[in-house]
Amino acid sequence: MHQAEVVVIGAGMAGLSLARDLMKSGIDVLCIDKSRGTGGRLASKRVMNEAFGVLAFDLGASSFQATNHSFKNFLVEAGDKVHRLSNGEYVAASRSSALTRELATGIRLECGQRITRIEYLEDQAEYPWKTFIQNNGEECLFSQSTYLVLATPPEQAYALVPQDHPYKSAFDYVETLPQWVSVFYVADDTFNTLGLDQVHAVNTPESSVIKRVSLESVKADRTPPEHGQGVLVKVEAQPMWSKARTDYDKEDIAQALWRALWEIKPVLKNEVGLDILDQPLYCYTHRWLYSLPQQNVLSRAGQVKGLNHLGPQENLCLCGDYLGMGRGLHGVEAAYLSGTSLAMALIQTRQGLSQKSDVSKNQGANNQGMGNKGMGNKGMGNKGMGNQ
Ligand SMILES: Cc1cc2nc3c(=O)[nH]c(=O)nc-3n(C[C@H](O)[C@H](O)[C@H](O)COP(=O)(O)OP(=O)(O)OC[C@H]3O[C@@H](n4cnc5c(N)ncnc54)[C@H](O)[C@@H]3O)c2cc1C
């Protein structure tokens, strides 16, 4: 069983930017994630294919924006892990999760642990928050903490929040849309002429099926396929199209996305010079059940104005990309800023609490002195009496 002042559920961009700032301030923090590694929606995949060797690609965000100076500073500090594209977007190398691995340095991390329940023990002064996991069909206590942070998509936070908690109804305002993603390895003799700028190949807002196409194999430091010469083309489906097909078979989705890619072949040829042939050599398909948040749940519910929420009574806090939407931020940047703003709020709260306890200690000390002063007060009482 683990113990920390702050336990963070979720080691994506939001959870880890929060944990990093808390750790830097000397706060004991533990970050837990159900996946094998960090990154969340910045996750990448590395597969060993018999015919083509190692294929590595991002399944989540391939590139992202930075408008806020503190996020830009973080990207600058990440050095050669981050590259700026000519369209102003940024891309992490050799994969997007390089960003979360950077943030995770030195942080107490427990991966591969799915929290199934949380509980607040009101009458327990020390470490009132408990998290639980399932182990061989049995529920086990996994951690206890003073503060608990849910740094997950809102639907996953909803599943954990206790039934009668006010967050529960606030979450009614949010929907995180699903998204299918297929990565095709295609033969193409332009493979060695493409540059990093072609990562972000095309946006296709007019297509009802495809949202965006990126070229994964052009990312810096990517291991080139050992055999064969081709390009990894990542196709992100439109969220509404994905929503209507959430339970489809991966193979059916891959075929539909390939057909849709084939239809925009002229656009690809025109924009990046990519001339795909009639069949992919390899395909990997993934469903993100929660990909793109649609509403800033808590600000709409009138409960919070900021990028995070620090629960006033029970120290149950929220952060994540969805909280940035009301501020015109989105995606990776929103997640980062939500985490760092919650860190600041928590640090200030702790400082406030320790100042309060210093004040009350002083008051205690003064009160002892005031015992004497109190005597003087008696004199004031006398004055009062004199006033009568
Ligand atoms: C296909 C795709 C394309 C995208 N494209 C872009 C883009 O172009 N630009 C952009 O800015 N953004 C993009 N995004 C969005 C961006 O990736 C996310 O906004 C950002 O990574 C969210 O970070 P987060 O920390 O808020 O949440 P997440 O990354 O979702 O992290 C939450 C973590 O919580 C963990 N978790 C959940 N429940 C539990 C539990 N019960 N126990 C333990 N762990 C749990 C999850 O495993 C996950 O690691 C894209 C996302 C996807 C999927």
The ligand as an ORCA input file, in Angstrom:
! r2SCAN-3c Opt
* xyz 0 1
  C      -6.173     10.504    -32.011
  C      -5.931     11.745    -31.216
  C      -5.466     12.886    -31.855
  C      -5.236     14.048    -31.122
  N      -4.753     15.143    -31.769
  C      -4.426     16.247    -31.056
  C      -3.835     17.380    -31.673
  O      -3.620     17.400    -32.870
  N      -3.510     18.445    -30.895
  C      -3.726     18.452    -29.552
  O      -3.374     19.431    -28.871
  N      -4.298     17.397    -28.939
  C      -4.660     16.299    -29.660
  N      -5.232     15.221    -29.048
  C      -5.671     15.363    -27.630
  C      -4.516     15.225    -26.624
  O      -3.815     14.031    -26.856
  C      -5.151     15.237    -25.250
  O      -5.898     16.439    -25.109
  C      -4.166     15.212    -24.082
  O      -3.134     14.294    -24.312
  C      -4.983     14.879    -22.830
  O      -4.144     14.774    -21.702
  P      -4.789     14.474    -20.267
  O      -3.659     14.319    -19.334
  O      -5.828     15.488    -19.980
  O      -5.591     13.084    -20.417
  P      -5.059     11.644    -20.866
  O      -3.915     11.750    -21.790
  O      -6.266     10.919    -21.342
  O      -4.525     10.985    -19.498
  C      -5.382     10.357    -18.594
  C      -4.688      9.123    -18.028
  O      -5.520      8.584    -16.995
  C      -5.385      7.177    -17.032
  N      -6.543      6.608    -16.328
  C      -7.856      6.782    -16.621
  N      -8.636      6.132    -15.723
  C      -7.790      5.530    -14.857
  C      -7.983      4.698    -13.712
  N      -9.208      4.343    -13.289
  N      -6.888      4.243    -13.027
  C      -5.631      4.581    -13.436
  N      -5.393      5.364    -14.542
  C      -6.451      5.833    -15.226
  C      -5.327      6.847    -18.514
  O      -4.702      5.589    -18.735
  C      -4.500      8.019    -19.054
  O      -3.120      7.695    -19.141
  C      -5.477     14.063    -29.725
  C      -5.930     12.903    -29.080
  C      -6.158     11.756    -29.824
  C      -6.634     10.514    -29.118
*
